[in-house]
Amino acid sequence: MNVKEIENKRIAVLLSGGVDSSVVLYELVRQGLHPDCFYIKIGPEEEEEWDCSSEEDLEMATAVSHKYGCKLEVIDCHREYWDQVTTYTMDKVRAGMTPNPDVMCNRLIKFGAFHEKCGHDYDLIATGHYAQTEREPSTLPRSGKATNTPSIQEETERVWLCTSPDPVKDQTDFLAQIYDWQLAKALFPIGHMMKDEVRVIAEREHLVNAKRKDSQGICFLGKINYNDYLRRYLGELPGDVVELETGKKIGQHKGHWFHTIGQRKGMGLGGGPWFVIKKDIEQNIVYVSHGYDPATAYKQDFPIMDFHSINGQLPPTDITLKIRHTPEYLPAKLESLGEGRYMVHAEAPIHGVAPGQFCVVYDNRHHRCYGSGEITI
């Protein structure tokens, strides 16, 4: 969207305390706009027990909003996060799958719970995601449900989620489960930039977080170790580690949920490397293969289910895809099995394909994102 298209819109900016959302605010103010700023509070259920960086995040967000004379309001989505995203995560992990909490956080919290609490009062919600949108005429109805949104009969255009020119920072994979009404309200002011450009702007404008490192891992954990998080809510369940090819027991694990398909480090086994190949949840067995690049760690054909089309447009046969957050888009063919199920036929074997992961589907130029489905093997 250009300035003329948004100059009369009510805009909410989601400030995280990081450099990306801070530059988003600068870009909007630079164009003569005066958005309202919001900090979404999520975090550990018992904050006193965790080393959480949320206090520093809020301090940074407050400083940046004050710098540009914008109001900052803290929106507490703590309960919604734990009731929805954490429940999703723990249910998947307990079932032996590899979930992606950040994907569901975008759909359920940043563009979901926030919208229900106050985002519905705004025409656009601006975030620091590295992604872009394109619009074209359409008569397709909207998907999903929203509170205080226009009637679905008023939909007059299709909105596409499109990739950023920065392949390393592109975040369309984290947005591939949002609904079309959410995407229609999304504004990505830095989505056309490279990360280096954003840093240059932040330093030139003397933003307080210009040199702050990007956050890593799950959005609310901060410095908390993911395994400690799992241990806190699922405990430990010792079981056998078995070599896939020989059936020989070679060690013990403390719980299958601490290990994911394709994992190499952190197994605690001698004579490695060892790769996690599969898990038997009923028997609580983790199967591994030995070697630096075992063939058993790869899959070329695998099914996905519950495909979520962001804007109602189903993907073509020739696609590119991602199964994790990497710069590479992998070429493949998609075979429809009906009822939101597809068989993926990758052009080359893919390492670490795990049930529960989202397979994010793009066109063959990896420009437009169609949506994502859950890997079921």
C-alpha positions as a Markdown table, in Angstrom:
| # | Residue | x | y | z |
|---|---|---|---|---|
| 1 | Met | 0.0 | 0.0 | 0.0 |
| 2 | Asn | 1.2 | 3.5 | -0.7 |
| 3 | Val | 0.8 | 6.6 | 1.5 |
| 4 | Lys | -2.4 | 7.8 | -0.2 |
| 5 | Glu | -4.1 | 4.4 | 0.3 |
| 6 | Ile | -3.4 | 4.4 | 4.1 |
| 7 | Glu | -3.3 | 8.1 | 5.0 |
| 8 | Asn | -7.0 | 8.1 | 6.2 |
| 9 | Lys | -6.8 | 4.7 | 7.8 |
| 10 | Arg | -6.6 | 4.0 | 11.6 |
| 11 | Ile | -3.4 | 2.1 | 12.1 |
| 12 | Ala | -2.2 | 0.0 | 15.0 |
| 13 | Val | 1.5 | -0.8 | 15.3 |
| 14 | Leu | 2.5 | -3.9 | 17.2 |
| 15 | Leu | 5.8 | -3.0 | 18.9 |
| 16 | Ser | 7.8 | -5.9 | 20.2 |
| 17 | Gly | 10.8 | -4.1 | 21.5 |
| 18 | Gly | 12.9 | -5.3 | 18.6 |
| 19 | Val | 14.5 | -3.2 | 15.8 |
| 20 | Asp | 12.1 | -4.4 | 13.1 |
| 21 | Ser | 8.9 | -3.1 | 14.6 |
| 22 | Ser | 10.7 | 0.1 | 15.7 |
| 23 | Val | 11.6 | 0.8 | 12.1 |
| 24 | Val | 8.0 | 0.1 | 11.1 |
| 25 | Leu | 6.9 | 2.9 | 13.4 |
| 26 | Tyr | 9.6 | 5.3 | 12.1 |
| 27 | Glu | 8.5 | 4.5 | 8.5 |
| 28 | Leu | 4.9 | 5.3 | 9.2 |
| 29 | Val | 5.7 | 8.5 | 11.1 |
| 30 | Arg | 8.1 | 9.5 | 8.3 |
| 31 | Gln | 5.1 | 9.4 | 5.9 |
| 32 | Gly | 3.1 | 11.8 | 8.1 |
| 33 | Leu | 1.0 | 9.1 | 9.8 |
| 34 | His | 0.3 | 9.0 | 13.5 |
| 35 | Pro | -0.5 | 5.4 | 14.5 |
| 36 | Asp | -1.3 | 4.0 | 17.9 |
| 37 | Cys | 1.2 | 1.6 | 19.4 |
| 38 | Phe | 0.6 | -1.6 | 21.2 |
| 39 | Tyr | 2.8 | -4.1 | 23.1 |
| 40 | Ile | 1.2 | -7.6 | 23.4 |
| 41 | Lys | 2.0 | -9.1 | 26.7 |
| 42 | Ile | 2.5 | -12.8 | 26.7 |
| 43 | Gly | 4.9 | -14.8 | 28.7 |
| 44 | Pro | 5.6 | -17.6 | 31.2 |
| 45 | Glu | 2.6 | -18.7 | 33.3 |
| 46 | Glu | 4.6 | -18.2 | 36.5 |
| 47 | Glu | 6.9 | -15.3 | 35.7 |
| 48 | Glu | 8.9 | -15.4 | 38.9 |
| 49 | Glu | 10.3 | -18.8 | 38.0 |
| 50 | Trp | 11.6 | -17.8 | 34.5 |
| 51 | Asp | 14.4 | -15.7 | 33.1 |
| 52 | Cys | 12.1 | -13.6 | 30.8 |
| 53 | Ser | 13.2 | -10.7 | 28.6 |
| 54 | Ser | 9.7 | -9.2 | 28.4 |
| 55 | Glu | 10.5 | -6.3 | 30.8 |
| 56 | Glu | 13.4 | -5.2 | 28.6 |
| 57 | Asp | 11.2 | -5.6 | 25.5 |
| 58 | Leu | 8.5 | -3.3 | 27.0 |
| 59 | Glu | 11.1 | -0.7 | 28.0 |
| 60 | Met | 12.4 | -0.6 | 24.4 |
| 61 | Ala | 8.9 | -0.4 | 23.0 |
| 62 | Thr | 8.1 | 2.4 | 25.4 |
| 63 | Ala | 11.2 | 4.4 | 24.5 |
| 64 | Val | 10.5 | 4.1 | 20.7 |
| 65 | Ser | 6.9 | 5.1 | 20.9 |
| 66 | His | 7.8 | 8.1 | 23.1 |
| 67 | Lys | 10.4 | 9.1 | 20.6 |
| 68 | Tyr | 7.8 | 9.6 | 17.9 |
| 69 | Gly | 5.1 | 10.9 | 20.2 |
| 70 | Cys | 2.8 | 7.9 | 19.8 |
| 71 | Lys | 0.6 | 6.4 | 22.5 |
| 72 | Leu | 1.6 | 2.9 | 23.7 |
| 73 | Glu | -0.8 | 0.6 | 25.3 |
| 74 | Val | 0.0 | -2.8 | 26.8 |
| 75 | Ile | -2.5 | -5.5 | 25.8 |
| 76 | Asp | -2.5 | -8.6 | 28.0 |
| 77 | Cys | -2.9 | -11.7 | 25.9 |
| 78 | His | -1.2 | -13.9 | 28.5 |
| 79 | Arg | -4.3 | -16.1 | 29.2 |
| 80 | Glu | -5.2 | -16.5 | 25.5 |
| 81 | Tyr | -1.6 | -17.5 | 24.7 |
| 82 | Trp | -1.5 | -20.2 | 27.3 |
| 83 | Asp | -5.0 | -21.4 | 26.6 |
| 84 | Gln | -4.6 | -21.7 | 22.9 |
| 85 | Val | -0.9 | -21.7 | 21.7 |
| 86 | Thr | 0.6 | -23.6 | 24.6 |
| 87 | Thr | -2.2 | -26.2 | 24.6 |
| 88 | Tyr | -1.6 | -26.7 | 20.9 |
| 89 | Thr | 2.1 | -27.0 | 21.5 |
| 90 | Met | 1.9 | -29.5 | 24.3 |
| 91 | Asp | -0.7 | -31.6 | 22.7 |
| 92 | Lys | 1.4 | -32.0 | 19.5 |
| 93 | Val | 4.6 | -32.7 | 21.4 |
| 94 | Arg | 3.0 | -35.2 | 23.7 |
| 95 | Ala | 1.7 | -37.0 | 20.5 |
| 96 | Gly | 5.3 | -37.2 | 19.2 |
| 97 | Met | 4.9 | -34.4 | 16.6 |
| 98 | Thr | 7.0 | -31.3 | 15.9 |
| 99 | Pro | 4.8 | -28.2 | 16.3 |
| 100 | Asn | 5.5 | -24.6 | 15.4 |
| 101 | Pro | 4.1 | -22.3 | 18.2 |
| 102 | Asp | 5.2 | -19.1 | 16.4 |
| 103 | Val | 3.0 | -20.0 | 13.4 |
| 104 | Met | 0.0 | -20.4 | 15.7 |
| 105 | Cys | 0.9 | -17.3 | 17.7 |
| 106 | Asn | 0.5 | -15.1 | 14.6 |
| 107 | Arg | -2.9 | -16.6 | 13.8 |
| 108 | Leu | -4.3 | -16.8 | 17.3 |
| 109 | Ile | -2.7 | -14.0 | 19.1 |
| 110 | Lys | -1.1 | -11.2 | 17.0 |
| 111 | Phe | -3.9 | -11.2 | 14.5 |
| 112 | Gly | -6.4 | -13.0 | 16.6 |
| 113 | Ala | -6.7 | -12.2 | 20.3 |
| 114 | Phe | -5.3 | -8.7 | 19.8 |
| 115 | His | -8.0 | -8.1 | 17.1 |
| 116 | Glu | -10.8 | -9.2 | 19.5 |
| 117 | Lys | -9.5 | -7.0 | 22.3 |
| 118 | Cys | -8.9 | -3.8 | 20.4 |
| 119 | Gly | -7.6 | -4.4 | 16.9 |
| 120 | His | -11.1 | -4.3 | 15.5 |
| 121 | Asp | -11.1 | -0.6 | 16.1 |
| 122 | Tyr | -8.4 | -0.2 | 13.5 |
| 123 | Asp | -8.3 | -0.5 | 9.7 |
| 124 | Leu | -4.8 | -1.9 | 9.6 |
| 125 | Ile | -2.4 | -3.7 | 11.9 |
| 126 | Ala | 1.3 | -3.0 | 11.2 |
| 127 | Thr | 4.0 | -5.4 | 12.2 |
| 128 | Gly | 7.7 | -5.9 | 11.6 |
| 129 | His | 7.3 | -9.1 | 9.6 |
| 130 | Tyr | 9.5 | -9.6 | 6.5 |
| 131 | Ala | 6.6 | -10.3 | 4.1 |
| 132 | Gln | 4.6 | -8.4 | 1.5 |
| 133 | Thr | 1.0 | -8.4 | 0.2 |
| 134 | Glu | -0.5 | -8.1 | -3.3 |
| 135 | Arg | -4.2 | -7.4 | -4.1 |
| 136 | Glu | -6.3 | -8.4 | -7.0 |
| 137 | Pro | -10.0 | -8.4 | -7.8 |
| 138 | Ser | -11.9 | -11.4 | -6.4 |
| 139 | Thr | -15.4 | -12.5 | -5.5 |
| 140 | Leu | -14.2 | -15.3 | -3.1 |
| 141 | Pro | -15.7 | -15.2 | 0.4 |
| 142 | Arg | -13.5 | -14.7 | 3.4 |
| 143 | Ser | -12.3 | -17.7 | 5.5 |
| 144 | Gly | -12.3 | -18.0 | 9.3 |
| 145 | Lys | -14.2 | -15.9 | 11.7 |
| 146 | Ala | -13.6 | -12.4 | 13.1 |
| 147 | Thr | -15.3 | -10.2 | 15.7 |
| 148 | Asn | -16.5 | -6.8 | 14.5 |
| 149 | Thr | -15.4 | -7.3 | 10.9 |
| 150 | Pro | -17.3 | -6.4 | 7.8 |
| 151 | Ser | -19.7 | -8.9 | 6.3 |
| 152 | Ile | -18.0 | -11.5 | 4.1 |
| 153 | Gln | -20.3 | -10.4 | 1.2 |
| 154 | Glu | -18.3 | -7.1 | 1.1 |
| 155 | Glu | -15.1 | -8.8 | 0.0 |
| 156 | Thr | -14.1 | -7.3 | -3.3 |
| 157 | Glu | -10.5 | -8.3 | -3.7 |
| 158 | Arg | -8.1 | -11.2 | -3.1 |
| 159 | Val | -5.1 | -10.5 | -0.9 |
| 160 | Trp | -1.9 | -12.6 | -1.5 |
| 161 | Leu | 0.8 | -13.2 | 1.0 |
| 162 | Cys | 4.1 | -12.6 | -0.8 |
| 163 | Thr | 7.7 | -13.2 | 0.1 |
| 164 | Ser | 10.3 | -10.7 | 1.1 |
| 165 | Pro | 13.4 | -10.0 | -1.1 |
| 166 | Asp | 15.5 | -11.0 | 1.9 |
| 167 | Pro | 15.5 | -14.8 | 1.8 |
| 168 | Val | 17.2 | -15.2 | 5.2 |
| 169 | Lys | 14.7 | -13.0 | 7.0 |
| 170 | Asp | 11.5 | -13.8 | 5.0 |
| 171 | Gln | 8.7 | -14.7 | 7.5 |
| 172 | Thr | 5.9 | -15.8 | 5.2 |
| 173 | Asp | 6.3 | -19.3 | 6.6 |
| 174 | Phe | 5.3 | -18.0 | 10.1 |
| 175 | Leu | 2.3 | -16.3 | 8.5 |
| 176 | Ala | 1.0 | -19.2 | 6.4 |
| 177 | Gln | -1.8 | -20.2 | 8.8 |
| 178 | Ile | -3.5 | -16.8 | 9.1 |
| 179 | Tyr | -7.0 | -16.1 | 7.6 |
| 180 | Asp | -7.6 | -13.9 | 4.7 |
| 181 | Trp | -9.5 | -11.3 | 6.8 |
| 182 | Gln | -6.4 | -11.1 | 9.0 |
| 183 | Leu | -4.1 | -10.7 | 6.0 |
| 184 | Ala | -6.4 | -8.0 | 4.5 |
| 185 | Lys | -5.8 | -5.9 | 7.7 |
| 186 | Ala | -2.0 | -6.6 | 7.8 |
| 187 | Leu | 0.5 | -4.0 | 6.9 |
| 188 | Phe | 4.2 | -4.9 | 6.5 |
| 189 | Pro | 6.0 | -1.5 | 6.1 |
| 190 | Ile | 9.5 | -3.1 | 6.0 |
| 191 | Gly | 8.6 | -6.2 | 4.1 |
| 192 | His | 10.2 | -4.9 | 0.9 |
| 193 | Met | 13.5 | -4.3 | 2.7 |
| 194 | Met | 16.7 | -6.3 | 3.4 |
| 195 | Lys | 17.6 | -6.7 | 7.1 |
| 196 | Asp | 20.8 | -4.6 | 6.5 |
| 197 | Glu | 18.7 | -1.7 | 5.3 |
| 198 | Val | 16.6 | -1.9 | 8.4 |
| 199 | Arg | 19.7 | -1.8 | 10.7 |
| 200 | Val | 21.0 | 1.2 | 8.8 |
| 201 | Ile | 17.8 | 3.1 | 9.3 |
| 202 | Ala | 17.7 | 2.2 | 13.0 |
| 203 | Glu | 21.3 | 3.4 | 13.5 |
| 204 | Arg | 20.8 | 6.6 | 11.5 |
| 205 | Glu | 17.7 | 7.5 | 13.5 |
| 206 | His | 19.4 | 6.6 | 16.8 |
| 207 | Leu | 16.8 | 4.1 | 17.8 |
| 208 | Val | 17.5 | 2.7 | 21.3 |
| 209 | Asn | 17.5 | -0.9 | 20.0 |
| 210 | Ala | 19.4 | -0.3 | 16.8 |
| 211 | Lys | 22.1 | -2.8 | 17.7 |
| 212 | Arg | 19.9 | -5.2 | 19.6 |
| 213 | Lys | 20.2 | -8.8 | 18.5 |
| 214 | Asp | 17.3 | -10.5 | 16.8 |
| 215 | Ser | 15.2 | -12.8 | 19.1 |
| 216 | Gln | 15.8 | -16.5 | 18.6 |
| 217 | Gly | 13.4 | -19.4 | 19.3 |
| 218 | Ile | 9.9 | -19.3 | 20.4 |
| 219 | Cys | 8.5 | -15.8 | 20.8 |
| 220 | Phe | 7.8 | -15.7 | 24.5 |
| 221 | Leu | 10.6 | -17.9 | 25.9 |
| 222 | Gly | 13.3 | -15.3 | 25.8 |
| 223 | Lys | 16.4 | -16.9 | 27.2 |
| 224 | Ile | 14.6 | -20.0 | 28.5 |
| 225 | Asn | 15.8 | -23.3 | 27.1 |
| 226 | Tyr | 13.1 | -25.1 | 25.1 |
| 227 | Asn | 13.7 | -28.4 | 26.8 |
| 228 | Asp | 13.4 | -26.8 | 30.3 |
| 229 | Tyr | 10.0 | -25.4 | 29.1 |
| 230 | Leu | 8.9 | -28.9 | 28.0 |
| 231 | Arg | 10.2 | -30.5 | 31.2 |
| 232 | Arg | 8.2 | -27.9 | 33.2 |
| 233 | Tyr | 4.9 | -28.9 | 31.6 |
| 234 | Leu | 5.4 | -32.5 | 30.5 |
| 235 | Gly | 8.0 | -33.8 | 32.9 |
| 236 | Glu | 10.2 | -36.8 | 32.0 |
| 237 | Leu | 9.4 | -40.2 | 30.6 |
| 238 | Pro | 12.6 | -42.4 | 30.2 |
| 239 | Gly | 12.7 | -44.8 | 27.3 |
| 240 | Asp | 15.0 | -46.6 | 25.0 |
| 241 | Val | 17.1 | -45.2 | 22.1 |
| 242 | Val | 17.3 | -47.9 | 19.4 |
| 243 | Glu | 19.4 | -48.1 | 16.3 |
| 244 | Leu | 16.9 | -48.4 | 13.4 |
| 245 | Glu | 19.0 | -50.7 | 11.2 |
| 246 | Thr | 20.0 | -53.3 | 13.8 |
| 247 | Gly | 17.2 | -53.0 | 16.5 |
| 248 | Lys | 19.9 | -52.7 | 19.1 |
| 249 | Lys | 19.4 | -50.6 | 22.2 |
| 250 | Ile | 22.2 | -48.1 | 22.4 |
| 251 | Gly | 21.0 | -45.7 | 25.1 |
| 252 | Gln | 18.2 | -44.1 | 27.0 |
| 253 | His | 16.2 | -40.8 | 26.5 |
| 254 | Lys | 14.4 | -38.8 | 29.1 |
| 255 | Gly | 11.2 | -38.4 | 27.1 |
| 256 | His | 10.5 | -38.7 | 23.4 |
| 257 | Trp | 9.2 | -35.1 | 23.4 |
| 258 | Phe | 12.8 | -33.8 | 23.9 |
| 259 | His | 13.7 | -35.2 | 20.5 |
| 260 | Thr | 12.5 | -34.4 | 17.0 |
| 261 | Ile | 13.0 | -36.1 | 13.6 |
| 262 | Gly | 16.3 | -35.0 | 12.0 |
| 263 | Gln | 17.9 | -34.0 | 15.3 |
| 264 | Arg | 21.6 | -34.7 | 15.5 |
| 265 | Lys | 22.9 | -32.8 | 18.6 |
| 266 | Gly | 21.9 | -33.3 | 22.2 |
| 267 | Met | 21.4 | -37.1 | 22.0 |
| 268 | Gly | 24.1 | -37.9 | 24.6 |
| 269 | Leu | 25.3 | -40.9 | 22.6 |
| 270 | Gly | 28.9 | -41.9 | 22.0 |
| 271 | Gly | 30.4 | -42.9 | 18.7 |
| 272 | Gly | 28.3 | -40.5 | 16.7 |
| 273 | Pro | 27.0 | -38.7 | 14.9 |
| 274 | Trp | 23.5 | -40.1 | 15.4 |
| 275 | Phe | 20.3 | -38.8 | 13.7 |
| 276 | Val | 16.8 | -39.2 | 15.1 |
| 277 | Ile | 14.8 | -41.0 | 12.4 |
| 278 | Lys | 11.5 | -41.8 | 13.9 |
| 279 | Lys | 9.6 | -42.3 | 17.2 |
| 280 | Asp | 7.3 | -45.0 | 18.5 |
| 281 | Ile | 5.1 | -43.1 | 20.9 |
| 282 | Glu | 3.2 | -46.1 | 22.3 |
| 283 | Gln | 6.4 | -47.9 | 23.2 |
| 284 | Asn | 8.3 | -44.7 | 24.0 |
| 285 | Ile | 11.2 | -45.6 | 21.7 |
| 286 | Val | 13.4 | -43.1 | 19.8 |
| 287 | Tyr | 15.0 | -44.7 | 16.7 |
| 288 | Val | 18.3 | -43.3 | 15.4 |
| 289 | Ser | 20.7 | -44.0 | 12.5 |
| 290 | His | 24.4 | -43.6 | 12.5 |
| 291 | Gly | 26.5 | -41.5 | 10.1 |
| 292 | Tyr | 27.0 | -38.0 | 8.9 |
| 293 | Asp | 24.3 | -38.2 | 6.2 |
| 294 | Pro | 22.3 | -41.4 | 6.6 |
| 295 | Ala | 19.7 | -42.0 | 3.8 |
| 296 | Thr | 17.1 | -42.8 | 6.4 |
| 297 | Ala | 17.1 | -39.1 | 7.6 |
| 298 | Tyr | 15.6 | -38.1 | 4.2 |
| 299 | Lys | 12.1 | -38.3 | 2.7 |
| 300 | Gln | 11.1 | -37.3 | -0.8 |
| 301 | Asp | 7.4 | -38.2 | -0.8 |
| 302 | Phe | 5.2 | -37.4 | 2.2 |
| 303 | Pro | 1.5 | -36.5 | 2.9 |
| 304 | Ile | 0.1 | -33.3 | 4.4 |
| 305 | Met | -3.4 | -32.8 | 5.8 |
| 306 | Asp | -5.8 | -29.9 | 6.7 |
| 307 | Phe | -4.3 | -27.7 | 4.1 |
| 308 | His | -5.1 | -24.1 | 5.0 |
| 309 | Ser | -5.5 | -21.8 | 2.0 |
| 310 | Ile | -4.9 | -18.2 | 3.1 |
| 311 | Asn | -7.2 | -16.7 | 0.5 |
| 312 | Gly | -9.2 | -19.6 | -0.8 |
| 313 | Gln | -7.0 | -20.2 | -3.8 |
| 314 | Leu | -5.7 | -23.8 | -4.0 |
| 315 | Pro | -2.1 | -24.4 | -5.0 |
| 316 | Pro | -1.1 | -25.6 | -8.4 |
| 317 | Thr | 0.7 | -28.9 | -9.2 |
| 318 | Asp | 4.2 | -27.3 | -9.6 |
| 319 | Ile | 5.2 | -25.6 | -6.3 |
| 320 | Thr | 8.1 | -24.7 | -4.1 |
| 321 | Leu | 7.9 | -25.4 | -0.3 |
| 322 | Lys | 9.5 | -25.0 | 3.1 |
| 323 | Ile | 9.2 | -27.4 | 6.0 |
| 324 | Arg | 11.2 | -25.2 | 8.4 |
| 325 | His | 12.5 | -21.6 | 8.6 |
| 326 | Thr | 15.3 | -21.6 | 6.1 |
| 327 | Pro | 16.3 | -19.4 | 3.2 |
| 328 | Glu | 15.8 | -22.3 | 0.7 |
| 329 | Tyr | 12.6 | -23.0 | -1.3 |
| 330 | Leu | 12.4 | -26.6 | -2.4 |
| 331 | Pro | 10.8 | -27.5 | -5.7 |
| 332 | Ala | 8.1 | -30.2 | -5.7 |
| 333 | Lys | 4.9 | -31.4 | -7.2 |
| 334 | Leu | 1.7 | -31.5 | -5.3 |
| 335 | Glu | -0.9 | -34.3 | -5.8 |
| 336 | Ser | -4.4 | -33.7 | -4.4 |
| 337 | Leu | -5.9 | -36.5 | -2.4 |
| 338 | Gly | -9.1 | -34.5 | -1.6 |
| 339 | Glu | -10.5 | -32.9 | 1.5 |
| 340 | Gly | -7.5 | -30.8 | 2.2 |
| 341 | Arg | -5.0 | -33.6 | 1.9 |
| 342 | Tyr | -2.1 | -33.7 | -0.5 |
| 343 | Met | 0.9 | -35.9 | -1.3 |
| 344 | Val | 4.1 | -33.9 | -1.7 |
| 345 | His | 6.6 | -35.3 | -4.3 |
| 346 | Ala | 9.8 | -33.3 | -3.8 |
| 347 | Glu | 12.3 | -32.9 | -6.6 |
| 348 | Ala | 15.0 | -34.1 | -4.2 |
| 349 | Pro | 15.1 | -35.9 | -0.8 |
| 350 | Ile | 14.5 | -33.5 | 2.1 |
| 351 | His | 16.2 | -33.9 | 5.4 |
| 352 | Gly | 14.3 | -34.1 | 8.7 |
| 353 | Val | 10.7 | -34.3 | 7.5 |
| 354 | Ala | 8.7 | -34.7 | 10.7 |
| 355 | Pro | 5.0 | -35.1 | 11.5 |
| 356 | Gly | 3.5 | -32.0 | 13.0 |
| 357 | Gln | 5.7 | -29.6 | 10.9 |
| 358 | Phe | 3.9 | -27.2 | 8.6 |
| 359 | Cys | 4.7 | -27.7 | 4.9 |
| 360 | Val | 4.4 | -24.2 | 3.6 |
| 361 | Val | 3.4 | -24.0 | -0.1 |
| 362 | Tyr | 4.5 | -21.4 | -2.6 |
| 363 | Asp | 4.2 | -20.9 | -6.4 |
| 364 | Asn | 7.1 | -22.3 | -8.5 |
| 365 | Arg | 8.8 | -18.8 | -8.3 |
| 366 | His | 8.5 | -18.8 | -4.5 |
| 367 | His | 6.8 | -15.4 | -4.7 |
| 368 | Arg | 3.2 | -16.1 | -3.6 |
| 369 | Cys | 2.4 | -18.2 | -0.6 |
| 370 | Tyr | -0.8 | -20.3 | -0.9 |
| 371 | Gly | -0.9 | -21.5 | 2.7 |
| 372 | Ser | 0.3 | -24.6 | 4.6 |
| 373 | Gly | -0.7 | -28.1 | 5.7 |
| 374 | Glu | 0.5 | -30.3 | 8.5 |
| 375 | Ile | 2.9 | -33.2 | 7.7 |
| 376 | Thr | 1.3 | -36.4 | 8.9 |
| 377 | Ile | 3.9 | -39.2 | 8.5 |
